[in-house]
């Protein structure tokens, strides 16, 4: 692993254009979605984000925790092994699978998985199962979130998953939906607000870097484990990215295969976020294709590297 140097400089207040060569399946744990990527690759390689009105707010010191209590009312439960059960609930169109924290005093840290195209690792529960040791070791709150359209975080909430049409979520509707879902989680559990743990896979990594970090990074900073995907934010930032202390709360760790067809996009993302002053780490898996490595294990390694 190597760490890209961090430099502080002036930050462009609005990032307008973005290379949106979108990702597909997570071969290691999300097994479908390849045709969506192939069809997208045949389309335009450059998108211009629509003008989205955002209010630039100074980043305030986060409160210690959300103060939530009572837990969530489950629509159903799922066994995720090792004596743990996930509570499944839908909030703002986002299906959440939540592994509650172990009993104990004090606030808990949120760890959340954003799936790749097809949502295989969310639907099978494999991502949550991989998170169980972290939940136990860190007394964490483990969450896996399903995109509102049921298949892809980078596509519009209204996207038909059976369609080969590419419909990028340029209006950031998925960010608003996920923010509402996490608001509910934070009301149900006493969640630490200083630093979450994010795990994105393929399209989930692209969502985190193009939408979530620019729009929600000021309110919900965290460690970003970005597997086999990622780009520089398309949305104008809604928080002051010129604040070095605020940027330091959200380090980015990119892991991808040397033979990944998205490797050039990921390398551009690494350079771009580094130029914006973020701490960026890179790990390249020799000989591996798109997500053709233990993405779950790598993401948990990244989380484990941070207290």
C-alpha positions in Angstrom: 0.0 0.0 0.0 1.2 3.5 -0.7 -0.2 6.8 0.6 -0.6 9.7 -1.7 0.8 13.0 -0.3 -1.6 15.5 1.1 -1.4 19.1 0.1 -3.5 22.0 1.3 -4.5 24.5 -1.3 -7.5 26.5 -2.5 -10.5 24.3 -3.2 -12.8 24.9 -6.2 -16.2 25.7 -4.6 -18.2 23.8 -7.3 -17.0 20.7 -9.1 -19.1 20.7 -12.2 -17.9 18.0 -14.6 -17.2 14.4 -14.0 -16.0 11.4 -15.9 -18.9 9.0 -15.2 -17.7 5.8 -16.8 -19.9 3.7 -14.5 -19.1 0.4 -12.9 -20.8 -2.9 -12.9 -20.7 -5.9 -10.8 -18.7 -6.9 -7.8 -17.2 -10.2 -9.1 -16.1 -11.2 -5.7 -19.4 -10.7 -3.9 -21.9 -8.8 -6.2 -22.2 -11.3 -9.1 -24.5 -9.4 -11.5 -24.7 -6.2 -13.4 -22.0 -6.8 -16.1 -24.3 -6.0 -19.0 -25.2 -2.6 -17.4 -21.6 -1.6 -17.4 -20.9 -2.8 -20.9 -23.9 -0.8 -22.2 -22.8 2.2 -20.2 -19.3 2.0 -21.6 -20.7 2.2 -25.1 -22.4 5.5 -24.2 -21.0 9.0 -23.5 -17.8 9.0 -21.4 -18.3 12.5 -20.0 -21.3 13.9 -18.2 -22.0 17.4 -17.0 -23.8 17.5 -13.7 -26.9 19.7 -13.7 -26.8 22.9 -11.7 -27.8 21.8 -8.2 -28.4 24.6 -5.7 -26.4 23.9 -2.5 -25.7 26.1 0.4 -22.1 26.2 1.4 -22.0 25.8 5.2 -19.0 26.1 7.5 -18.1 22.7 9.1 -19.0 22.8 12.8 -17.5 20.5 15.4 -19.7 17.5 15.4 -21.7 16.6 18.6 -20.4 13.6 20.5 -23.3 11.4 19.4 -26.9 11.4 18.1 -28.5 10.5 21.5 -30.9 8.1 19.8 -32.6 5.2 21.6 -35.3 2.6 21.3 -34.0 0.7 18.3 -35.8 0.1 15.0 -39.1 -1.7 14.4 -38.2 -4.6 12.0 -40.3 -5.6 9.0 -38.4 -8.9 9.2 -35.1 -10.3 10.5 -32.3 -12.3 8.9 -29.7 -14.5 10.5 -26.2 -13.3 9.7 -24.3 -15.9 11.6 -22.2 -15.9 14.8 -25.3 -15.4 16.9 -26.3 -12.2 15.2 -29.6 -11.2 13.6 -30.1 -8.3 11.2 -33.2 -6.1 11.5 -34.6 -5.3 8.1 -36.5 -2.1 7.7 -37.2 0.3 4.8 -36.9 4.1 5.3 -37.3 6.7 2.6 -37.2 3.9 0.0 -33.9 2.5 1.3 -33.9 -1.0 2.6 -31.6 -1.2 5.6 -30.3 -4.4 7.1 -29.0 -3.5 10.6 -26.9 -5.6 13.0 -27.4 -4.0 16.4 -24.4 -3.3 18.6 -23.5 -5.4 21.5 -24.8 -4.4 24.9 -22.7 -1.8 26.6 -22.5 1.8 27.7 -21.9 4.8 25.5 -22.4 5.6 21.8 -21.6 3.2 19.0 -19.8 3.7 15.7 -21.8 3.3 12.4 -20.4 1.0 9.7 -22.3 1.0 6.4 -22.0 -1.0 3.2 -23.1 0.4 -0.2 -23.3 -2.3 -2.8 -22.3 -2.7 -6.4 -24.6 -3.2 -9.3 -27.1 -6.1 -8.7 -26.8 -5.7 -5.0 -25.6 -9.3 -4.6 -23.7 -8.9 -1.4 -26.6 -6.9 0.2 -29.2 -9.5 -0.8 -27.2 -12.5 0.3 -26.1 -10.8 3.5 -22.4 -11.6 2.8 -21.3 -8.0 3.4 -23.0 -8.0 6.8 -21.5 -11.4 7.7 -18.1 -10.0 6.9 -18.8 -7.0 9.2 -19.7 -9.1 12.3 -16.1 -9.3 13.7 -15.9 -5.5 13.4 -19.3 -5.2 15.1 -18.1 -7.4 17.9 -14.6 -6.0 18.2 -15.5 -2.3 18.0 -19.0 -2.5 19.4 -20.2 -1.2 16.1 -23.6 -0.8 14.4 -23.4 -2.7 11.1 -25.7 -1.5 8.3 -26.1 -2.7 4.7 -28.2 -0.3 2.5 -30.1 -1.2 -0.7 -30.4 1.5 -3.4 -33.9 2.8 -3.8 -34.1 1.3 -7.3 -33.1 -2.1 -5.9 -29.9 -2.5 -7.9 -27.5 0.4 -8.4 -26.6 3.4 -6.3 -25.4 5.4 -9.2 -28.7 5.1 -11.2 -31.8 7.2 -10.6 -34.2 5.9 -7.9 -36.8 5.3 -10.6 -34.4 3.2 -12.8 -35.8 -0.1 -14.0 -33.3 -2.8 -13.0 -34.4 -5.0 -15.9 -33.5 -2.2 -18.3 -30.1 -1.8 -20.0 -30.6 1.9 -20.1 -28.2 4.1 -18.2 -29.9 6.7 -16.0 -27.3 8.3 -13.8 -28.6 9.9 -10.6 -27.4 13.4 -11.5 -29.9 15.1 -9.2 -28.4 13.2 -6.2 -31.8 11.9 -5.1 -30.1 8.8 -3.7 -28.1 10.9 -1.4 -31.2 12.5 0.0 -32.8 9.1 0.5 -29.8 7.6 2.3 -29.5 10.7 4.5 -33.1 10.3 5.6 -32.5 6.6 6.3 -29.5 7.4 8.4 -31.4 10.1 10.2 -33.8 7.3 11.3 -30.9 5.1 12.4 -29.4 7.9 14.4 -32.7 8.4 16.2 -33.0 4.7 17.0 -29.4 4.3 18.3 -26.9 6.5 20.1 -24.5 6.8 17.1 -21.1 8.6 17.2 -21.1 11.5 14.8 -17.3 12.1 14.6 -16.5 9.4 12.1 -18.5 6.7 10.4 -17.0 3.7 8.6 -18.0 3.5 4.9 -17.5 0.5 2.6 -18.3 1.0 -1.0 -18.1 -1.7 -3.7 -17.9 -0.8 -7.4 -21.0 1.4 -8.1 -21.3 2.0 -4.3 -17.8 3.5 -4.3 -18.7 5.7 -7.2 -21.8 6.9 -5.3 -19.8 7.6 -2.2 -17.2 9.7 -4.1 -19.5 11.5 -6.6 -22.4 12.3 -4.3 -22.1 11.4 -0.7 -18.8 12.8 0.2 -19.3 16.2 -1.5 -22.8 16.6 -0.1 -22.8 14.8 3.2 -19.1 14.7 4.1 -19.4 17.8 6.4 -22.2 16.3 8.4 -21.2 12.6 8.2 -17.4 12.3 7.8 -15.7 9.0 8.1 -13.2 6.5 6.8 -14.0 5.5 3.2 -13.0 2.0 2.1 -13.5 2.2 -1.6 -13.3 -1.1 -3.4 -13.0 -1.3 -7.2 -14.5 2.1 -8.0 -14.5 5.8 -7.4 -14.4 9.1 -9.1 -14.0 12.8 -8.2 -17.3 14.3 -6.9 -19.7 15.5 -9.5 -21.9 17.5 -7.1 -20.9 21.0 -5.9 -19.7 20.5 -2.3 -22.2 21.4 0.3 -19.5 22.0 2.9 -16.2 23.8 3.1 -13.6 21.5 1.6 -11.1 24.2 2.1 -11.2 23.4 5.9 -8.1 21.2 6.3 -9.4 19.9 9.7 -12.7 18.9 8.2 -11.0 17.1 5.3 -8.8 15.2 7.7 -11.9 13.5 9.2 -12.6 11.7 5.9 -9.5 9.7 4.6 -10.1 7.7 1.4 -8.6 4.2 0.8 -8.9 2.9 -2.7 -8.3 -0.8 -3.5 -8.6 -2.2 -7.0 -7.2 -4.9 -9.3 -4.4 -4.1 -11.7 -6.5 -5.5 -14.5 -9.7 -3.7 -13.5 -11.3 -2.1 -16.6 -12.1 0.9 -14.3 -8.5 1.2 -13.2 -7.8 4.4 -15.2 -11.0 6.1 -13.7 -9.9 5.0 -10.2 -6.4 6.4 -10.7 -7.9 9.7 -11.8 -10.1 9.7 -8.7 -7.0 9.1 -6.5 -5.2 12.0 -8.1 -8.3 14.3 -8.0 -9.1 13.8 -4.3 -5.4 14.1 -3.5 -5.3 17.5 -5.2 -8.3 18.6 -3.2 -6.3 18.0 -0.1 -7.7 14.7 1.1 -5.6 11.9 2.6 -5.7 9.2 0.0 -4.3 5.7 0.1 -4.0 3.2 -2.8 -3.7 -0.5 -2.9 -3.4 -2.4 -6.2 -4.1 -6.1 -6.3 -1.7 -7.7 -8.9 -3.4 -9.5 -11.7 -6.9 -9.0 -10.4 -9.8 -7.8 -12.6 -12.9 -5.9 -11.5 -13.6 -6.6 -7.9 -11.9 -10.0 -8.4 -10.4 -10.1 -4.9 -11.6 -10.3 -1.3 -13.3 -6.9 -1.2 -15.0 -7.7 2.1 -11.7 -8.6 3.7 -9.9 -5.5 2.3 -12.7 -3.2 3.5 -12.5 -4.6 7.0 -8.7 -4.2 6.9 -9.2 -0.5 6.1 -11.7 -0.1 8.9 -9.4 -1.9 11.3 -6.5 0.4 10.5 -8.5 3.2 12.1 -9.4 3.1 15.8 
